[in-house]
Amino acid sequence: MTQPLPPKTCSIDRLVTVQEDVEKVLRGEKTATRRNGRYADPGEIMELNGSRFEVTNVYQQSLGELSDEHAKMEGYETVEAYKNYILSLHAGMPWLPHMKVWVHEFRAV
């Protein structure tokens, strides 16, 4: 049995905001995004530049659990490339393997 999700901490319109990431989603290169909080419920629709994407799965994951396959869903070839990108956005943020993030997976509709 799955646990009910806690309340959202932000709204879905803030899920993917960096232009480079928006373009990756629109090209189908990015099908997941990780955030410190929960921004969407499964079934919720995100709209980017007139295209619609349905959130298909929301779950927690530690940074240490990230695989290259997860990085590819984020639009990067390797975990190291994804890590470098994230750390470039959040100056001074440590990358802690035990740190939990919320994964939001989505698909075009």
C-alpha positions as CSV (number, residue, x, y, z in Angstrom):
1,M,0.0,0.0,0.0
2,T,1.4,3.4,-0.9
3,Q,1.4,6.2,1.6
4,P,-0.6,9.3,0.9
5,L,1.5,12.2,-0.3
6,P,2.0,15.2,2.0
7,P,0.6,18.6,1.0
8,K,2.2,20.3,-1.9
9,T,4.8,23.0,-1.0
10,C,4.5,24.9,-4.3
11,S,2.4,25.0,-7.4
12,I,2.9,23.1,-10.6
13,D,3.5,26.3,-12.6
14,R,6.8,26.6,-10.8
15,L,7.9,23.0,-11.5
16,V,10.0,23.7,-14.7
17,T,11.0,27.3,-15.0
18,V,14.6,27.5,-16.3
19,Q,14.4,28.1,-20.0
20,E,17.0,25.5,-20.9
21,D,14.9,22.9,-19.0
22,V,11.6,24.1,-20.6
23,E,13.2,23.5,-24.1
24,K,14.4,20.0,-23.1
25,V,10.9,19.1,-21.9
26,L,9.4,20.4,-25.2
27,R,11.9,18.4,-27.2
28,G,11.1,15.3,-25.1
29,E,14.6,15.1,-23.6
30,K,13.5,15.8,-20.1
31,T,10.7,13.6,-18.5
32,A,11.4,14.2,-14.8
33,T,12.4,17.0,-12.5
34,R,13.6,16.9,-8.9
35,R,12.7,19.6,-6.3
36,N,13.2,20.1,-2.6
37,G,9.4,20.3,-2.2
38,R,6.4,18.7,-3.8
39,Y,5.0,20.8,-6.6
40,A,2.4,18.5,-8.2
41,D,0.1,15.6,-7.8
42,P,-0.1,12.6,-10.1
43,G,-2.6,13.4,-12.9
44,E,-2.0,17.2,-12.7
45,I,-1.3,19.0,-16.0
46,M,1.7,21.3,-16.5
47,E,1.6,23.7,-19.4
48,L,4.8,24.9,-21.1
49,N,4.6,27.2,-24.1
50,G,1.2,25.9,-25.1
51,S,2.2,22.2,-24.7
52,R,0.6,20.1,-22.0
53,F,2.3,17.5,-19.8
54,E,0.7,15.2,-17.3
55,V,2.5,14.4,-14.1
56,T,2.5,10.5,-14.0
57,N,4.5,9.8,-10.8
58,V,5.6,11.7,-7.7
59,Y,7.9,10.2,-5.1
60,Q,10.9,10.9,-2.8
61,Q,14.4,9.8,-3.6
62,S,17.8,10.5,-2.0
63,L,20.5,12.1,-4.1
64,G,22.7,9.1,-3.5
65,E,20.1,6.9,-5.2
66,L,20.4,8.8,-8.5
67,S,21.6,6.6,-11.5
68,D,22.6,7.7,-15.0
69,E,19.2,6.5,-16.1
70,H,17.6,9.0,-13.7
71,A,20.0,11.7,-15.0
72,K,18.8,10.9,-18.6
73,M,15.2,11.5,-17.5
74,E,16.4,14.9,-16.3
75,G,18.0,15.6,-19.7
76,Y,21.6,14.8,-18.8
77,E,23.9,11.9,-19.9
78,T,25.3,11.1,-16.4
79,V,24.7,11.8,-12.7
80,E,27.9,13.9,-12.7
81,A,26.6,16.1,-15.5
82,Y,23.2,16.6,-13.8
83,K,25.0,17.3,-10.4
84,N,27.2,19.9,-12.0
85,Y,24.1,21.6,-13.6
86,I,22.2,21.6,-10.3
87,L,25.2,23.0,-8.3
88,S,25.6,25.7,-10.9
89,L,22.0,26.9,-10.2
90,H,22.4,26.8,-6.4
91,A,25.7,28.3,-5.5
92,G,27.0,27.0,-2.2
93,M,24.5,24.1,-2.0
94,P,26.1,20.9,-0.9
95,W,25.4,17.7,-2.8
96,L,24.6,15.3,0.1
97,P,23.9,11.6,-0.8
98,H,21.4,11.3,2.0
99,M,19.5,14.5,1.1
100,K,15.9,13.7,-0.1
101,V,14.3,15.3,-3.0
102,W,10.8,15.0,-4.7
103,V,10.8,13.4,-8.1
104,H,8.1,14.5,-10.5
105,E,7.8,12.4,-13.7
106,F,5.7,13.6,-16.6
107,R,4.7,12.9,-20.2
108,A,3.3,14.9,-23.1
109,V,-0.5,14.7,-23.5
